[in-house]
Amino acid sequence: MSDDETKPAKINWFSEMRGLLLMLLAVLAFHTFIAKPFYIPSASMVPGLLVGDRLIVSKYPYGWSWVSASFHVFPRDDWRIAPATPEYGDVVIAVPPVSNEDYIKRVVALPGDTIAMRNGQIILNGETVPQQIEPAVQLAADDDNLCASAYSEMRQCLDVFGQYRVTLEDGTQVFEPPTYRETLPNGASYLIIDHFDQRLDNMAPVEVPDGHVFLMGDNRDHSADSRAEAFNRGLGGPVPLTSIGGRAEIITFSLDGSASWNPLTWWGALRGGRAWTSLRPEMRHVTSEGMVQ
C-alpha cells in the first residue's frame, strides 16, 4: 500500500462552504416564499393564541412584497407580486409603521369598509358586529407565559386577570375572564376577551383605504393594534397590504414558560391539546337580520 493510499483525503473546504451556502439559501427561500415558523411573544391574541405558541405562517396567500423576506432587509415600498386581499377573520402577520417587528392580529375590516368602535363593539359599515356571551375561557393561573408582553402597557397577570381567579374542584387555579364570540359579516367567528372599559373601546369611524386592512387583537383590552397610535407601539390605523407578511395557519406546539435550558424540563412545559390546532376562524351563518346561527 502506498503512502498516498494511507493519507486521509483532503477536505474540499470550498465545496463544503458552497453546500452550506446553498442549504442556507434554500431555507431562506422557503421562509420567504412558502412558510416560516413564528413564535407568539405577547398576550394580545388570547384566548386563541397564548404566549409560547409556535405557529406555521404561510407566506403566499396575499402575494409577496418587501415584508416577505425572512429578515426585513428591503426598504419599504408599495410593490406586490401576485397580490390578494385577506378575508374577514384571517389571522395575519403585520409590520407596524415605525419598527420592523412582526405583530400578529386579526383582520376585522377590508378595503372600502368603514369601521368604528362603540363600547367595545365593532361597528362595520354602520352595522354592529354581533357579540354573544360565551362561557368564560379558562386560562391556567400558574402559566408562566400567560401574560408576557411585547409592549410596555401590559400589566402583570395578577393586575389584569386577578379578579377572575377561580379554584376548580381538583384544586387547580384558573382565570375566567369575560368571553364573547364575535362573528364578522362573512361568518368568520372567534372568541375574544373584553373585561374593562378603556379608551380603545370607542373610536370614531375610519374608512379603510384601498390596499389596506384594519387589524385588531382578540384580547381587546391588551392589544396594540390598528386602534392604537404608532408612537404607542400600535399599528397607527389601517395597515397597507404591503406590510402584511403572511397568514397564520396552525399551531405546531406550545410551551408554558416553565422550561429551562435543561432538556429534561421541556416535555413538562408542553401545553397539552394545542399542537396542530388550526388558526382559521370557525365559519357560522349570519342571517339578514344579523343573527348568528
C-alpha positions as CSV (number, residue, x, y, z in Angstrom):
1,M,0.0,0.0,0.0
2,S,1.5,3.4,-1.0
3,D,1.8,6.3,1.3
4,D,-0.8,8.2,-0.8
5,E,-3.4,5.5,-0.1
6,T,-2.9,5.7,3.7
7,K,-3.2,9.5,3.9
8,P,-6.7,10.9,4.7
9,A,-8.5,12.6,1.9
10,K,-8.2,16.4,2.0
11,I,-11.3,18.3,2.8
12,N,-12.5,20.4,-0.1
13,W,-13.5,23.5,2.0
14,F,-14.8,25.4,-1.0
15,S,-17.2,22.6,-1.8
16,E,-18.3,22.3,1.9
17,M,-18.9,26.0,2.2
18,R,-20.8,26.1,-1.1
19,G,-23.0,23.3,0.1
20,L,-23.8,25.1,3.4
21,L,-24.5,28.3,1.5
22,L,-26.9,26.6,-0.9
23,M,-28.7,25.0,2.0
24,L,-29.0,28.3,3.8
25,L,-30.3,30.0,0.6
26,A,-32.8,27.2,0.2
27,V,-34.1,27.7,3.8
28,L,-34.3,31.5,3.3
29,A,-36.2,31.0,0.1
30,F,-38.6,28.6,1.7
31,H,-39.2,31.0,4.6
32,T,-39.6,33.9,2.2
33,F,-41.9,32.4,-0.4
34,I,-43.7,29.4,1.2
35,A,-43.9,29.3,5.0
36,K,-41.9,30.0,8.2
37,P,-42.2,29.3,11.9
38,F,-43.4,32.0,14.2
39,Y,-43.4,32.5,18.0
40,I,-46.1,34.3,19.9
41,P,-44.4,36.8,22.2
42,S,-47.4,38.7,23.6
43,A,-50.9,38.1,25.0
44,S,-52.7,40.3,22.5
45,M,-54.4,37.3,20.8
46,V,-55.5,35.5,24.0
47,P,-57.6,33.3,24.1
48,G,-56.9,31.9,20.6
49,L,-53.2,32.3,20.9
50,L,-51.1,32.1,24.0
51,V,-47.6,33.3,24.7
52,G,-45.3,30.4,23.9
53,D,-47.3,29.1,21.0
54,R,-45.3,28.1,17.9
55,L,-47.0,28.5,14.6
56,I,-46.6,27.9,10.9
57,V,-47.2,31.1,8.8
58,S,-47.8,30.7,5.1
59,K,-46.2,33.4,3.1
60,Y,-48.1,33.2,-0.3
61,P,-51.8,33.8,0.4
62,Y,-51.7,37.5,-0.2
63,G,-48.7,37.7,-2.6
64,W,-45.2,38.9,-1.8
65,S,-43.8,42.3,-1.0
66,W,-40.8,43.9,0.8
67,V,-42.1,42.3,4.1
68,S,-42.0,38.7,2.8
69,A,-38.3,38.2,3.3
70,S,-37.4,36.3,6.5
71,F,-35.4,39.3,7.6
72,H,-36.9,42.7,6.7
73,V,-33.8,43.9,4.9
74,F,-35.6,45.6,2.0
75,P,-36.8,49.2,2.1
76,R,-40.5,49.7,2.5
77,D,-42.2,50.1,-0.9
78,D,-45.6,49.6,-2.5
79,W,-44.8,46.8,-4.9
80,R,-46.6,43.5,-4.7
81,I,-46.3,40.3,-6.6
82,A,-49.4,38.1,-7.1
83,P,-51.4,40.4,-4.8
84,A,-54.5,39.1,-3.0
85,T,-56.7,40.5,-0.2
86,P,-57.2,38.8,3.2
87,E,-60.7,37.7,4.3
88,Y,-62.5,38.8,7.4
89,G,-61.2,36.8,10.4
90,D,-57.9,35.9,8.9
91,V,-55.0,35.9,11.5
92,V,-52.1,37.7,9.8
93,I,-48.6,38.9,10.4
94,A,-48.1,42.6,10.1
95,V,-45.2,45.0,10.5
96,P,-46.0,48.4,12.2
97,P,-45.1,51.7,10.5
98,V,-42.3,52.7,12.9
99,S,-40.4,49.4,13.5
100,N,-39.6,46.1,11.8
101,E,-41.2,43.9,14.5
102,D,-43.7,41.2,13.5
103,Y,-47.2,41.7,15.0
104,I,-49.9,39.1,14.8
105,K,-53.5,40.3,14.7
106,R,-56.9,39.5,13.2
107,V,-58.4,41.1,10.1
108,V,-61.7,42.9,11.1
109,A,-62.2,45.3,8.2
110,L,-61.3,45.2,4.5
111,P,-60.6,47.8,1.8
112,G,-63.5,50.2,1.4
113,D,-65.1,49.4,4.8
114,T,-65.9,52.0,7.4
115,I,-65.1,50.8,10.9
116,A,-65.9,52.3,14.3
117,M,-65.9,51.2,17.9
118,R,-68.7,51.8,20.4
119,N,-68.4,50.5,23.9
120,G,-66.1,47.7,22.8
121,Q,-68.2,46.5,19.9
122,I,-67.2,46.9,16.2
123,I,-69.5,48.9,14.0
124,L,-68.8,47.8,10.4
125,N,-70.3,49.8,7.6
126,G,-72.9,51.1,10.0
127,E,-73.9,47.7,11.4
128,T,-73.0,46.3,14.8
129,V,-70.8,43.2,14.6
130,P,-72.6,40.5,16.7
131,Q,-71.0,39.6,20.0
132,Q,-72.5,36.7,22.0
133,I,-71.7,36.0,25.6
134,E,-69.8,32.7,25.9
135,P,-68.8,30.5,28.8
136,A,-65.6,32.1,30.2
137,V,-62.4,30.6,28.8
138,Q,-60.1,29.0,31.4
139,L,-56.6,30.3,31.4
140,A,-54.1,28.5,33.7
141,A,-53.2,30.8,36.6
142,D,-49.8,29.1,37.0
143,D,-48.9,29.5,33.4
144,D,-45.5,31.4,33.4
145,N,-46.1,32.6,29.8
146,L,-49.7,33.7,30.1
147,C,-49.2,37.5,30.2
148,A,-45.8,38.1,28.8
149,S,-45.9,41.1,26.5
150,A,-44.0,42.8,23.8
151,Y,-45.3,46.3,24.7
152,S,-44.9,48.3,27.9
153,E,-48.6,49.0,28.7
154,M,-49.3,45.3,29.5
155,R,-49.5,44.8,33.3
156,Q,-48.9,41.6,35.3
157,C,-51.4,38.8,35.3
158,L,-52.4,39.5,38.9
159,D,-53.4,43.0,38.0
160,V,-55.1,42.1,34.6
161,F,-57.0,38.9,35.5
162,G,-56.7,38.7,39.2
163,Q,-60.4,39.3,39.9
164,Y,-61.3,36.4,37.7
165,R,-59.2,33.8,39.6
166,V,-61.2,30.6,40.2
167,T,-60.3,27.4,42.0
168,L,-61.6,24.3,40.3
169,E,-62.8,21.2,42.1
170,D,-59.4,19.5,41.7
171,G,-57.6,22.5,43.3
172,T,-56.3,23.9,40.0
173,Q,-56.5,27.7,39.8
174,V,-57.5,29.4,36.6
175,F,-58.6,32.8,35.3
176,E,-62.1,33.0,33.8
177,P,-62.3,36.4,32.2
178,P,-65.4,37.7,30.3
179,T,-65.5,35.9,27.0
180,Y,-67.5,36.7,23.8
181,R,-68.0,35.2,20.4
182,E,-67.6,37.8,17.7
183,T,-68.9,37.0,14.2
184,L,-67.9,39.0,11.1
185,P,-70.2,39.5,8.0
186,N,-68.7,36.5,6.1
187,G,-69.5,34.2,9.1
188,A,-65.9,34.1,10.5
189,S,-66.4,33.5,14.2
190,Y,-63.9,33.5,17.1
191,L,-63.6,34.2,20.8
192,I,-62.5,37.5,22.3
193,I,-61.8,38.7,25.8
194,D,-63.1,42.2,26.8
195,H,-63.1,42.8,30.6
196,F,-62.9,46.5,31.3
197,D,-63.7,49.9,29.8
198,Q,-60.7,51.7,28.2
199,R,-60.1,54.4,25.6
200,L,-59.7,52.0,22.7
201,D,-63.3,50.7,23.3
202,N,-64.6,53.7,21.4
203,M,-63.3,55.0,18.1
204,A,-64.7,57.4,15.5
205,P,-65.5,56.0,12.1
206,V,-62.4,55.2,10.0
207,E,-62.6,54.5,6.3
208,V,-60.2,51.7,5.3
209,P,-58.3,52.8,2.1
210,D,-57.8,50.7,-0.9
211,G,-54.9,48.3,-0.4
212,H,-55.3,48.3,3.4
213,V,-56.9,46.3,6.2
214,F,-57.9,47.1,9.8
215,L,-56.4,44.7,12.4
216,M,-57.3,44.0,16.0
217,G,-56.2,41.6,18.7
218,D,-58.6,39.2,20.3
219,N,-57.5,40.3,23.8
220,R,-59.2,43.6,23.2
221,D,-58.1,45.5,26.3
222,H,-54.4,44.5,25.8
223,S,-53.6,44.8,22.2
224,A,-51.6,47.4,20.4
225,D,-53.3,47.2,17.0
226,S,-54.9,49.4,14.3
227,R,-56.8,51.3,17.1
228,A,-53.6,52.4,18.8
229,E,-51.2,55.1,17.7
230,A,-47.9,54.2,16.1
231,F,-46.0,56.1,18.7
232,N,-47.7,54.0,21.3
233,R,-46.4,50.8,19.6
234,G,-49.7,50.4,17.8
235,L,-50.3,49.9,14.1
236,G,-51.5,53.5,13.7
237,G,-54.7,52.8,11.7
238,P,-55.3,50.7,8.6
239,V,-52.3,48.6,7.6
240,P,-51.1,48.6,4.0
241,L,-51.2,45.1,2.4
242,T,-47.6,45.5,1.5
243,S,-46.9,45.3,5.3
244,I,-48.8,42.0,5.7
245,G,-46.3,39.2,5.7
246,G,-48.4,36.1,5.8
247,R,-51.3,34.2,7.3
248,A,-51.2,32.1,10.5
249,E,-52.2,28.5,9.7
250,I,-51.6,26.1,12.5
251,I,-50.1,25.7,16.0
252,T,-47.3,23.2,15.9
253,F,-46.6,23.1,19.7
254,S,-46.8,25.4,22.7
255,L,-44.6,25.9,25.8
256,D,-45.9,27.4,29.1
257,G,-42.7,29.2,30.0
258,S,-41.6,26.8,32.8
259,A,-38.9,25.2,30.7
260,S,-35.2,26.0,31.3
261,W,-32.0,25.2,29.4
262,N,-32.3,21.6,30.7
263,P,-33.9,19.4,28.1
264,L,-35.5,17.4,30.9
265,T,-37.8,20.3,31.6
266,W,-39.0,20.7,28.0
267,W,-41.5,17.9,28.0
268,G,-43.2,19.1,31.2
269,A,-43.5,22.6,29.7
270,L,-45.6,21.4,26.8
271,R,-49.2,22.6,26.8
272,G,-51.5,19.7,26.1
273,G,-54.1,19.9,23.4
274,R,-52.6,22.8,21.4
275,A,-50.5,21.0,18.9
276,W,-51.9,21.0,15.3
277,T,-54.7,23.4,16.2
278,S,-56.0,25.2,13.1
279,L,-55.9,29.1,13.3
280,R,-58.6,29.5,10.7
281,P,-61.8,31.0,12.2
282,E,-64.9,28.9,12.6
283,M,-67.5,29.7,10.0
284,R,-71.1,30.4,11.1
285,H,-74.2,31.6,9.2
286,V,-75.2,35.2,9.6
287,T,-78.8,35.9,8.8
288,S,-80.0,39.1,7.1
289,E,-81.2,40.3,10.5
290,G,-77.6,40.0,11.8
291,M,-78.4,36.9,13.9
292,V,-75.6,34.2,14.1
293,Q,-76.6,30.6,13.6
